Amino acid sequence: MAAAAALEAAAPTDALWGLVHDFVMGQQEGPADQVAADVKSGNYTVLQVVEALGSSLENPEPRTRARGIQLLSQVLLQCHSLLLEKEVVHLILFYENRLKDHHLVIPSVLQGLKALSLCVALPPGLAVSVLKAIFQEVHVQSLPQVDRHTVYNIITNFMRTREEELKGLGADFTFGFIQVMDGEKDPRNLLVAFRIVHDLISRDYSLGPFVEELFEVTSCYFPIDFTPPPNDPYGIQREDLILSLRSVLASTPRFAEFLLPLLIEKVDSEILSAKLDSLQTLNACCAVYRQKELKDFLPSLWASIRREVFQTASERVEAEGLAALHSLTVCLSRSVLSADAEDLLDSFLSNILQDCKHHLCEPDMKLVWPSAKLLQAAAGASARACDYITSNVLPLLLEQFHKHSQSSQRRTILEMLLGFLKLQQKWSYEDKDQRPLNGFKDQLCSLVFMALTGPSTQLQLVGIHTLTVLGAQPDLLSSEDLELAVGHLYRLNFLEEDSQSWVAALEASGTLAALYPVAFSSHLVPKLAEELRVGESDLTRGDGPTQCSRHLCCLQALSAISTHPSIVRETLPLLLQHLCQVNKEKEPSVLRKVLLEDEVLAAMVSVIGTATTHLSPELAAQSVTHIVPLFLDGNVSFLPENSFPSRFQPFQDGSSGQRRLVALLMAFVCSLPRNVEIPQLNQLMRELLELSCCHSCPFSSTAAAKCFAGLLNKHPAGQQLDEFLQLAVDKVEAGLGSGPCRSQAFTLLLWVTKALVLRYHPLSSCLTTQLMGLLSDPELGPAAADGFSLLMSDCTDVLTRAGHAEVRIMFRQRFFTDNVPALVQGFHAAPQGVKPNYLKGLSHVLNRLPKPVLLPELPTLLSLLLEALSCPDCVVQLSTLSCLQPLLLEAPQVMSLHVDTLVTKFLNLTSSPSMAVRIAALQCMHALTRLPTPVLLPYKPQVIRALAKPLDDKKRLVRKEAVSARGEWFLLGSPGS
């Protein structure tokens, strides 16, 4: 009785028979999912499904057999986890046998094997059995794409779960896979196949005698030549295939003897993409190669790289060639040599020097930069390479500097020297006496000081930078060198009228002061203190604008050098004493008025902000407990002798004088580390919010808005932050209505938006949308457009990384992705009179976006950029030109499609009333020459005639750019150009 009951339970039911019949004979798809669902719910077993399919599986008609196996396979794909080991064994034997069946059956058989390859209950040995059967019975490349993909999936599944069993096959497994892959063309399958080959190599499967065959079956796709079809639903890009294939080719040194000749051949070809791919692949190979793999190919590799750097018209090829040379030298540097082995690094570097050194000494300096770049690429690979090349090159460059008298040539030589000096910073030396720079220190210092005293601003700038790099070398400069250096920086800070030298000198002073605080305390702080004292006396007498300028320079210099605690201890008392001197008299004085000027307060902000970022945690926490109550409550008890001359309450005081000092509070609290607790924060934020919308003093309201935003950016997420944000949103919405405070409310919106954009806060998208809405506002539209520049730019006083703000690395890319589509859509929908605002906003975003992010979007956005050039707003024109110039160099193929429009618009802008626009337009005309010559030649006569006019421009800088651009167009198409 029990046996009869069991047989009855195992027999298929009428319902199951009906579902099987509908699928197999009725060609309906739905029953397969129903059968699988019933198996998963326990209504049927897999055995019952097989029995129900019995007649179908044995039917003489191949299509019927295929349909029956398809149903079983679809059920197994959904229910493989329910199978018992015994069931798996029988099913695999069944499916292996069916691999010999008619070709119409094979796709369904492979689907079933795919399901079984996922079974946890798969007994040992069956994975090998399945793969042997596939290798022996199935001609994979004759199958449709989807079925080939199934075979790759089966192999991948077994490699993931049965690795040791497959390795037991030895090289037979590798050979079998080679047969499976040979001839594959579909990119979807290639991605999986490349991954399998990579795993074969990286997981140490036996390749046996089939190394070359495995290389051939993959390298035949190199370099990848694939363009995805329009509207490709699979999303496979050429770059995906390139990287996947590269990971295979560069995965083992055993491919080197076959791969390196192929790479050399492709680098020497005329196809740009092949050059780039080959150099990048060589770069990747160097990470796993050793000297023995490279030895026989080094001369040819060097010859190919040298030729590309010397002759290429593509900056990308040059950059990849230099990167490959760097990686080759790294590889040779790290290899461990046996006692009798040849030192390939020395001989390789010797060849590089031999081929490049003489170019450094040529009078026309034609190949100076390519040679220097090659030498620097090799020198940057290791300390040993750096020492070898530097010790050979520095004497030459020092000699050449003195041989050439023109400032431009000296600047070029000094820039090359600077490159080699920077490389020395990468390496540390246990024995400082072994450092190669020691023997050249005096000559280098003499040369730098000569550059700093020369008449050329550009030479001075390189000299300042070189001095900074020399100073960064530990224990290189003597106390006498430092005294001279400080003297030169002081002179450049106060005696040079050129703003570029002045700014560079300030930056260098800050950098070097942090390294040599004693030298700056001894030789610069006393001079600045005297300047400050004289400045106070002169300004009190009202001695004119020159004294104001020197006074401001002094404050900025104090700010710049406040980069070390010991210097801050000297500069802060000077500033406090200075402030006390201001307040000695209660009657307004010239000096007091000067100190409340925007520029002077900005200099003080810089001093205080810089000093605060360098405070110790203890001193920062102590200071904030005094400063905040001072501004909120007028608590002056901590001041010396409590001698503050008048009631100090800037948030309540009606006069603008005290309110303007909120900028100093901003400099302090917005530069504190995030973990420093700010007292009375709730009251402070509300006071700042109130002052930010006060229309009587724009300077104070802006400072308050920036301070509020700076604190908001650092505040941890939570209820209090949400409350502050709601207060700000309410204040902005109320202020943006009608009334006198619209401009101030807009400024608050802008700074709060920036604070949130930098930290990826969810509310930033809502505020940005509100800002976009203001582009159509008749009063605030132009300011809203300029606001996008602020959102994308780095600030100097608040919301800075140095001031401990939360600034996410990719905030510009994210802002672009989230908002540019809406800007473009808004432009198209906007009335004609408002479109310039959208163009200006868009140009600000694009101009500050990293070019690798912009390039893929260029075809979509280029038409808008070209339209922006016709906008009458000079700011829009300048921003757009600044955006287009690098794109001409980096995306010449896309830009070539619009050459007619570009030439016309650039030439028109060379007559702009704005000097900056004229210069930028001429620089773009210069950059146009990097486009393919055949595209440009029809425009050559027109351009040369048009560029004759700016040769007579009244501004020297415009004339200089015109000469440069016209000269390049003259050479266009000539031999050797």
LODREN-160974 format. One record per residue (C-alpha): residue in one letter; y negated, x, z. Coordinates in steps of 0.05 Angstrom, whole numbers, padded with zeros to 5 digits, always signed. Example, Ala and Ser with C-alpha at 12.3 -4.5 7.8 and 13.67 -1.06 7.14 Angstrom:
REM residues 2
a+00090+00246+00156s+00021+00273+00143
REM end
This chain:
REM residues 977
m+00000+00000+00000a-00049+00056+00019a-00036+00094-00045a-00047+00031-00086a-00113+00019-00051a-00136+00091-00065l-00119+00084-00139e-00156+00019-00142a-00217+00051-00110a-00215+00109-00160a-00210+00064-00220p-00274+00051-00259t-00305-00017-00248d-00322-00065-00304a-00396-00052-00291l-00386+00023-00303w-00345+00010-00366g-00402-00033-00391l-00455+00020-00378v-00412+00074-00412h-00402+00029-00472d-00476+00012-00478f-00494+00087-00478v-00439+00113-00523m-00430+00057-00573g-00494+00018-00564q-00538+00080-00569q-00579+00058-00509e-00611+00112-00465g-00624+00073-00401p-00551+00068-00377a-00548+00144-00365d-00601+00141-00310q-00567+00079-00281v-00500+00113-00277a-00531+00175-00245a-00567+00131-00194d-00501+00096-00177v-00466+00162-00168k-00521+00188-00122s-00518+00123-00081g-00442+00127-00075n-00424+00068-00118y-00384+00113-00166t-00356+00183-00164v-00361+00235-00219l-00286+00228-00228q-00294+00154-00242v-00348+00169-00294v-00301+00218-00329e-00245+00167-00329a-00291+00114-00358l-00311+00164-00413g-00238+00181-00428s-00232+00148-00496s-00301+00171-00517l-00286+00244-00500e-00223+00242-00542n-00251+00201-00600p-00239+00234-00669e-00311+00220-00689p-00355+00280-00669r-00417+00238-00657t-00379+00193-00609r-00351+00253-00571a-00421+00283-00569r-00449+00218-00541g-00396+00215-00487i-00407+00287-00466q-00483+00275-00467l-00475+00218-00416l-00431+00261-00370s-00480+00320-00376q-00540+00277-00360v-00505+00250-00298l-00487+00321-00276l-00559+00346-00285q-00580+00294-00233c-00518+00297-00187h-00494+00370-00190s-00508+00380-00115l-00455+00326-00098l-00398+00362-00134l-00339+00391-00095e-00311+00460-00113k-00247+00430-00143e-00289+00384-00187v-00332+00442-00210v-00270+00481-00231h-00242+00425-00273l-00309+00408-00305i-00323+00481-00324l-00254+00487-00356f-00268+00423-00394y-00336+00446-00418e-00313+00516-00437n-00259+00485-00480r-00310+00439-00514l-00352+00500-00535k-00299+00505-00591d-00314+00434-00613h-00356+00409-00672h-00427+00435-00676l-00454+00365-00662v-00422+00368-00593i-00448+00436-00572p-00518+00414-00549s-00489+00364-00499v-00437+00415-00476l-00493+00465-00462q-00530+00413-00421g-00469+00403-00378l-00459+00478-00368k-00533+00483-00348a-00520+00430-00295l-00458+00466-00270s-00496+00533-00268l-00539+00501-00214c-00480+00481-00169v-00477+00512-00100a-00402+00498-00100l-00389+00543-00160p-00327+00585-00144p-00328+00661-00155g-00312+00684-00225l-00332+00621-00262a-00402+00646-00279v-00372+00704-00316s-00322+00657-00349v-00377+00611-00374l-00420+00668-00402k-00361+00700-00437a-00345+00634-00469i-00417+00625-00493f-00421+00697-00519q-00354+00688-00556e-00358+00616-00581v-00431+00600-00594h-00476+00629-00648v-00538+00617-00607q-00591+00632-00660s-00563+00578-00706l-00579+00525-00653p-00644+00485-00648q-00699+00512-00603v-00684+00466-00545d-00610+00485-00544r-00626+00559-00547h-00673+00548-00488t-00615+00516-00451v-00572+00578-00461y-00628+00622-00433n-00633+00576-00373i-00558+00581-00360i-00563+00657-00361t-00625+00656-00317n-00590+00610-00266f-00529+00654-00261m-00571+00718-00255r-00607+00686-00197t-00545+00663-00159r-00487+00705-00184e-00517+00774-00195e-00460+00816-00167e-00409+00778-00209l-00448+00788-00273k-00458+00862-00257g-00382+00866-00255l-00382+00854-00330g-00417+00921-00338a-00451+00934-00405d-00414+00876-00437f-00463+00828-00405t-00522+00866-00434f-00489+00868-00503g-00473+00793-00500f-00546+00777-00483i-00570+00822-00540q-00529+00779-00588v-00557+00715-00558m-00630+00738-00565d-00626+00774-00631g-00671+00737-00681e-00706+00691-00631k-00773+00667-00658d-00797+00610-00615p-00851+00632-00565r-00825+00584-00511n-00757+00617-00514l-00785+00687-00520l-00821+00680-00453v-00754+00665-00419a-00717+00718-00459f-00768+00772-00442r-00761+00754-00368i-00685+00761-00373v-00691+00830-00404h-00741+00851-00350d-00692+00828-00297l-00634+00864-00330i-00673+00928-00324s-00709+00919-00258r-00646+00893-00222d-00605+00952-00247y-00555+00917-00291s-00513+00965-00332l-00543+00978-00400g-00487+01026-00420p-00493+01052-00491f-00538+00993-00511v-00606+01020-00488e-00632+01029-00559e-00604+00961-00581l-00638+00927-00522f-00703+00963-00540e-00697+00943-00613v-00683+00870-00598t-00748+00866-00557s-00794+00917-00590c-00788+00882-00657y-00840+00832-00631f-00890+00888-00616p-00948+00880-00624i-00949+00805-00612d-00979+00767-00671f-00982+00695-00648t-01036+00642-00654p-01021+00578-00616p-01026+00516-00660p-01083+00467-00648n-01072+00419-00590d-01009+00458-00570p-00977+00415-00515y-00939+00475-00486g-01001+00516-00469i-00970+00582-00488q-01023+00634-00504r-01018+00699-00542e-01037+00736-00478d-00976+00705-00442l-00929+00735-00494i-00965+00802-00495l-00960+00811-00419s-00888+00787-00417l-00866+00835-00472r-00907+00891-00441s-00871+00882-00374v-00805+00894-00412l-00827+00954-00453a-00859+00988-00393s-00803+00973-00344t-00759+01035-00354p-00767+01108-00374r-00703+01100-00415f-00744+01066-00470a-00793+01124-00474e-00761+01162-00532f-00763+01099-00574l-00827+01067-00549l-00876+01126-00550p-00869+01139-00626l-00880+01064-00637l-00943+01064-00594i-00971+01125-00629e-00959+01092-00697k-00995+01028-00676v-01054+01065-00644d-01063+01102-00710s-01062+01037-00750e-01123+01000-00775i-01109+00936-00735l-01155+00929-00675s-01109+00884-00635a-01051+00932-00646k-01092+00991-00621l-01112+00953-00558d-01042+00928-00543s-01012+00997-00554l-01061+01033-00509q-01053+00980-00455t-00977+00986-00460l-00982+01062-00455n-01024+01053-00393a-00971+01009-00362c-00915+01057-00381c-00948+01115-00345a-00935+01079-00279v-00859+01090-00287y-00855+01151-00332r-00846+01223-00310q-00863+01289-00342k-00797+01295-00379e-00808+01229-00416l-00878+01248-00438k-00868+01322-00453d-00850+01318-00527f-00904+01266-00543l-00965+01293-00505p-00997+01329-00565s-00992+01267-00609l-01015+01220-00554w-01075+01263-00539a-01092+01269-00614s-01090+01193-00622i-01131+01179-00560r-01182+01232-00577r-01191+01204-00647e-01202+01133-00621v-01254+01154-00571f-01291+01199-00620q-01289+01152-00680t-01278+01080-00659a-01332+01027-00668s-01300+00984-00614e-01321+00993-00542r-01257+00959-00520v-01213+01009-00557e-01254+01066-00527a-01246+01037-00457e-01171+01028-00465g-01164+01098-00495l-01199+01128-00435a-01156+01086-00387a-01093+01110-00422l-01115+01183-00417h-01130+01173-00344s-01060+01144-00333l-01026+01200-00371t-01061+01251-00327v-01042+01212-00264c-00970+01212-00287l-00970+01287-00300s-01005+01299-00233r-00955+01263-00190s-00891+01292-00220v-00854+01340-00174l-00841+01406-00209s-00779+01449-00200a-00791+01523-00190d-00776+01541-00262a-00807+01480-00295e-00866+01483-00342d-00931+01458-00311l-00949+01405-00362l-01012+01383-00325d-01047+01450-00333s-01028+01456-00407f-01049+01384-00420l-01117+01393-00386s-01126+01459-00422n-01118+01423-00489i-01168+01370-00469l-01218+01423-00449q-01207+01463-00512d-01221+01402-00556c-01281+01376-00516k-01319+01435-00486h-01351+01458-00550h-01381+01390-00562l-01420+01396-00497c-01456+01456-00526e-01474+01429-00595p-01549+01427-00607d-01549+01357-00637m-01508+01331-00577k-01474+01282-00625l-01406+01280-00590v-01430+01297-00521w-01417+01229-00490p-01348+01217-00520s-01328+01287-00497a-01355+01275-00428k-01320+01209-00422l-01253+01240-00441l-01262+01296-00392q-01282+01249-00337a-01224+01202-00351a-01176+01260-00341a-01214+01289-00282g-01211+01223-00245a-01135+01223-00244s-01123+01271-00186a-01155+01322-00141r-01121+01377-00179a-01145+01351-00247c-01215+01341-00219d-01219+01412-00193y-01192+01442-00258i-01240+01405-00303t-01301+01407-00258s-01296+01482-00247n-01295+01492-00322v-01348+01440-00342l-01402+01447-00289p-01424+01518-00310l-01431+01494-00382l-01473+01433-00364l-01517+01472-00317e-01530+01522-00372q-01543+01467-00423f-01594+01434-00377h-01637+01496-00376k-01628+01509-00451h-01656+01440-00470s-01729+01427-00457q-01735+01354-00477s-01731+01304-00420s-01684+01257-00458q-01634+01313-00469r-01639+01336-00397r-01628+01265-00374t-01565+01260-00416i-01538+01325-00387l-01556+01305-00316e-01521+01237-00327m-01458+01274-00347l-01463+01319-00287l-01471+01257-00244g-01407+01229-00272f-01368+01291-00252l-01400+01293-00183k-01381+01220-00171l-01308+01238-00185q-01310+01290-00129q-01322+01233-00080k-01252+01206-00093w-01217+01265-00062s-01218+01294+00008y-01208+01368+00022e-01176+01393+00086d-01208+01460+00074k-01281+01447+00055d-01288+01519+00029q-01238+01503-00027r-01283+01448-00054p-01305+01466-00125l-01376+01442-00114n-01389+01495-00062g-01400+01549-00113f-01450+01507-00152k-01488+01475-00094d-01552+01516-00100q-01555+01508-00175l-01544+01434-00170c-01597+01424-00117s-01647+01465-00158l-01632+01424-00220v-01639+01358-00182f-01705+01378-00150m-01730+01399-00218a-01713+01330-00245l-01749+01296-00187t-01813+01333-00201g-01812+01324-00277p-01857+01277-00315s-01801+01232-00342t-01787+01169-00301q-01718+01163-00331l-01701+01235-00312q-01727+01222-00242l-01682+01161-00235v-01620+01200-00254g-01643+01256-00207i-01650+01207-00149h-01581+01180-00162t-01552+01250-00167l-01585+01270-00102t-01552+01209-00068v-01483+01229-00095l-01492+01302-00073g-01512+01278-00004a-01449+01236+00001q-01407+01300-00003p-01390+01318+00069d-01422+01382+00095l-01446+01403+00026l-01522+01402+00035s-01554+01450+00084s-01610+01431+00132e-01659+01466+00085d-01633+01424+00026l-01640+01361+00067e-01712+01378+00087l-01730+01388+00014a-01694+01324-00006v-01731+01283+00046g-01797+01313+00023h-01784+01293-00049l-01763+01222-00028y-01827+01216+00014r-01869+01238-00045l-01835+01188-00092n-01843+01133-00041f-01918+01143-00036l-01945+01184-00092e-01909+01156-00153e-01940+01097-00187d-01878+01079-00228s-01842+01022-00194q-01772+01043-00218s-01777+01112-00185w-01805+01079-00122v-01749+01028-00116a-01696+01081-00130a-01726+01128-00078l-01724+01072-00026e-01651+01058-00040a-01633+01131-00037s-01671+01139+00028g-01630+01083+00059t-01564+01112+00036l-01579+01183+00057a-01611+01162+00124a-01545+01131+00144l-01510+01197+00130y-01563+01245+00157p-01602+01208+00212v-01626+01272+00245a-01658+01299+00182f-01694+01233+00169s-01715+01226+00242s-01743+01296+00241h-01776+01299+00173l-01791+01228+00151v-01802+01182+00210p-01861+01223+00237k-01894+01220+00169l-01884+01145+00165a-01912+01137+00235e-01974+01175+00216e-01981+01134+00152l-01976+01071+00193r-02029+01095+00242v-02076+01116+00186g-02063+01051+00150e-02082+01010+00211s-02147+01048+00218d-02165+01043+00144l-02149+00969+00140t-02189+00954+00202r-02249+00986+00168g-02233+00946+00105d-02224+01008+00061g-02196+00970+00001p-02132+00954-00037t-02105+01025-00042q-02097+01029+00033c-02063+00960+00032s-02014+00986-00019r-01998+01049+00021h-01991+01007+00083l-01941+00962+00049c-01903+01022+00022c-01898+01049+00093l-01869+00984+00119q-01818+00982+00063a-01799+01055+00074l-01788+01040+00148s-01743+00983+00127a-01704+01025+00078i-01686+01081+00126s-01667+01034+00184t-01594+01043+00166h-01570+01082+00227p-01575+01061+00300s-01610+01125+00320i-01664+01114+00267v-01670+01040+00285r-01686+01062+00357e-01746+01099+00329t-01769+01049+00275l-01767+00987+00318p-01815+01014+00371l-01862+01034+00315l-01861+00964+00287l-01871+00932+00356q-01928+00979+00371h-01957+00961+00304l-01953+00887+00321c-01984+00899+00389q-02042+00935+00356v-02053+00875+00311n-02060+00828+00371k-02106+00870+00413e-02167+00829+00391k-02166+00753+00392e-02218+00747+00337p-02189+00748+00266s-02193+00817+00234v-02180+00845+00166l-02116+00877+00191r-02090+00812+00219k-02103+00777+00154v-02068+00832+00116l-02007+00828+00161l-02000+00754+00147e-02002+00765+00072d-01938+00745+00035e-01922+00816+00012v-01932+00848+00080l-01891+00794+00115a-01837+00804+00062a-01836+00878+00079m-01829+00862+00153v-01773+00814+00137s-01737+00871+00101v-01747+00918+00160i-01722+00868+00212g-01665+00843+00169t-01639+00913+00154a-01645+00934+00227t-01610+00872+00252t-01549+00882+00207h-01539+00950+00240l-01546+00926+00312s-01486+00935+00358p-01453+00870+00379e-01479+00877+00450l-01551+00890+00429a-01548+00833+00378a-01524+00784+00430q-01577+00808+00480s-01633+00805+00429v-01618+00734+00405t-01625+00707+00476h-01698+00732+00476i-01719+00719+00404v-01698+00646+00396p-01731+00622+00461l-01793+00661+00441f-01800+00619+00378l-01776+00553+00407d-01808+00554+00476g-01860+00609+00472n-01821+00648+00525v-01856+00716+00526s-01829+00740+00592f-01787+00795+00560l-01848+00827+00527p-01877+00890+00559e-01922+00870+00618n-01919+00799+00592s-01983+00815+00555f-01979+00768+00496p-02051+00749+00485s-02043+00675+00467r-01996+00616+00469f-01941+00627+00418q-01907+00565+00392p-01901+00570+00316f-01862+00505+00308q-01915+00464+00345d-01977+00504+00329g-02023+00471+00278s-02048+00536+00247s-02010+00568+00190g-02016+00638+00221q-01962+00629+00273r-01920+00586+00228r-01916+00642+00177l-01881+00685+00228v-01820+00640+00223a-01803+00686+00165l-01791+00741+00217l-01745+00695+00257m-01707+00681+00192a-01698+00756+00180f-01669+00765+00249v-01622+00705+00259c-01597+00704+00187s-01576+00777+00192l-01534+00769+00255p-01458+00773+00252r-01424+00705+00250n-01392+00714+00318v-01459+00722+00354e-01475+00656+00389i-01545+00630+00377p-01577+00595+00437q-01609+00526+00430l-01580+00521+00360n-01585+00446+00355q-01659+00447+00372l-01671+00507+00326m-01639+00473+00267r-01679+00409+00277e-01744+00447+00283l-01729+00487+00220l-01712+00423+00183e-01777+00391+00204l-01819+00452+00185s-01783+00459+00118c-01815+00395+00093c-01885+00410+00119h-01931+00412+00058s-01991+00446+00091c-01961+00516+00087p-01911+00528+00030f-01895+00599+00054s-01873+00573+00122s-01835+00513+00095t-01796+00558+00048a-01780+00608+00103a-01756+00550+00147a-01712+00522+00090k-01682+00591+00078c-01669+00601+00152f-01636+00533+00158a-01592+00549+00098g-01574+00618+00124l-01550+00589+00190l-01515+00532+00155n-01475+00581+00112k-01448+00618+00172h-01434+00557+00216p-01359+00544+00226a-01331+00479+00197g-01330+00421+00245q-01369+00362+00273q-01433+00400+00287l-01436+00428+00216d-01426+00357+00189e-01483+00332+00232f-01530+00387+00208l-01511+00371+00136q-01524+00297+00145l-01592+00313+00175a-01609+00357+00115v-01585+00305+00065d-01627+00251+00098k-01688+00296+00100v-01681+00314+00027e-01672+00242+00004a-01732+00219+00044g-01775+00277+00019l-01756+00269-00054g-01784+00199-00055s-01857+00190-00066g-01904+00231-00024p-01936+00299-00015c-01871+00334+00007r-01830+00328-00056s-01836+00401-00073q-01815+00423-00003a-01757+00374-00002f-01733+00402-00068t-01737+00473-00041l-01695+00451+00019l-01644+00419-00028l-01640+00483-00069w-01628+00529-00010v-01578+00483+00024t-01540+00476-00041k-01537+00552-00049a-01513+00560+00023l-01455+00512+00008v-01439+00538-00062l-01429+00608-00034r-01377+00584+00016y-01342+00532-00029h-01362+00474+00016p-01341+00406-00014l-01412+00377-00007s-01439+00430-00055s-01415+00390-00115c-01454+00328-00093l-01517+00368-00081t-01510+00404-00148t-01504+00336-00182q-01568+00315-00147l-01602+00378-00171m-01579+00363-00243g-01609+00294-00236l-01677+00326-00222l-01676+00361-00289s-01702+00295-00318d-01756+00289-00265p-01826+00295-00297e-01854+00334-00237l-01794+00374-00212g-01754+00383-00277p-01777+00455-00294a-01768+00477-00222a-01699+00447-00220a-01681+00486-00283d-01704+00551-00251g-01664+00531-00189f-01600+00547-00226s-01622+00619-00229l-01627+00620-00153l-01559+00588-00145m-01526+00642-00189s-01566+00703-00165d-01556+00749-00105c-01610+00742-00052t-01643+00800-00016d-01666+00769+00050v-01617+00713+00068l-01547+00693+00046t-01527+00765+00033r-01461+00799+00046a-01497+00854+00084g-01526+00799+00129h-01455+00773+00143a-01463+00710+00101e-01400+00676+00075v-01401+00694+00002r-01337+00679-00037i-01322+00730-00091m-01312+00681-00148f-01368+00633-00132r-01403+00643-00199q-01339+00629-00238r-01325+00567-00198f-01396+00542-00205f-01390+00552-00281t-01324+00514-00285d-01348+00456-00242n-01418+00446-00270v-01428+00472-00340p-01392+00414-00374a-01438+00366-00338l-01499+00407-00359v-01477+00406-00432q-01464+00332-00429g-01531+00320-00395f-01566+00360-00450h-01537+00317-00505a-01555+00253-00469a-01625+00274-00447p-01690+00253-00482q-01721+00305-00527g-01776+00323-00477v-01725+00339-00423k-01675+00380-00463p-01712+00446-00450n-01698+00438-00376y-01623+00432-00389l-01626+00492-00435k-01662+00533-00384g-01613+00514-00329l-01554+00529-00374s-01582+00596-00397h-01592+00617-00324v-01520+00601-00308l-01491+00636-00369n-01536+00697-00362r-01509+00712-00292l-01436+00697-00308p-01387+00754-00314k-01376+00764-00388p-01299+00761-00386v-01307+00689-00360l-01358+00670-00412l-01323+00699-00474p-01267+00646-00478e-01319+00591-00474l-01366+00623-00525p-01345+00582-00587t-01362+00518-00549l-01428+00541-00519l-01456+00584-00575s-01490+00527-00612l-01528+00509-00548l-01548+00582-00537l-01575+00585-00608e-01614+00521-00597a-01643+00551-00533l-01675+00606-00574s-01719+00553-00606c-01743+00527-00539p-01817+00542-00530d-01806+00565-00458c-01808+00641-00455v-01763+00642-00394v-01710+00604-00432q-01717+00651-00491l-01712+00713-00448s-01653+00688-00408t-01616+00668-00471l-01629+00734-00506s-01604+00771-00444c-01541+00730-00448l-01530+00740-00522q-01541+00815-00526p-01476+00836-00491l-01438+00782-00528l-01457+00814-00594l-01420+00876-00570e-01361+00842-00538a-01347+00783-00585p-01368+00807-00654q-01319+00763-00692v-01345+00698-00661m-01418+00719-00668s-01408+00738-00741l-01397+00665-00757h-01470+00652-00738v-01503+00715-00766d-01552+00677-00810t-01580+00637-00751l-01580+00698-00706v-01619+00742-00754t-01671+00687-00767k-01682+00670-00694f-01683+00742-00669l-01734+00762-00721n-01778+00702-00704l-01778+00722-00631t-01801+00793-00647s-01870+00761-00655s-01868+00723-00589p-01931+00725-00545s-01886+00751-00488m-01875+00826-00489a-01809+00817-00451v-01784+00769-00504r-01805+00815-00561i-01767+00873-00529a-01705+00831-00516a-01706+00804-00587l-01710+00875-00615q-01652+00897-00570c-01611+00839-00598m-01629+00861-00669h-01603+00930-00650a-01539+00900-00621l-01528+00859-00685t-01511+00924-00720r-01445+00925-00681l-01422+00865-00721p-01377+00880-00782t-01418+00916-00835p-01398+00871-00894v-01426+00811-00856l-01493+00846-00844l-01507+00881-00910p-01537+00820-00946y-01591+00817-00891k-01608+00891-00891p-01669+00889-00937q-01699+00828-00902v-01689+00858-00833i-01718+00926-00850r-01781+00892-00879a-01788+00846-00819l-01780+00902-00768a-01838+00941-00798k-01886+00894-00763p-01866+00909-00691l-01873+00983-00707d-01948+00971-00699d-01942+00929-00635k-01997+00943-00584k-01944+00956-00530r-01909+01024-00530l-01843+00996-00503v-01840+00945-00560r-01853+00999-00612k-01798+01042-00581e-01747+00986-00588a-01770+00970-00659v-01759+01043-00680s-01690+01043-00650a-01668+00977-00681r-01698+00991-00750g-01665+01059-00751e-01596+01028-00739w-01607+00978-00795f-01629+01034-00842l-01563+01070-00829l-01522+01007-00839g-01470+01017-00892s-01485+01091-00903p-01428+01141-00902g-01408+01162-00832s-01449+01108-00798
REM end
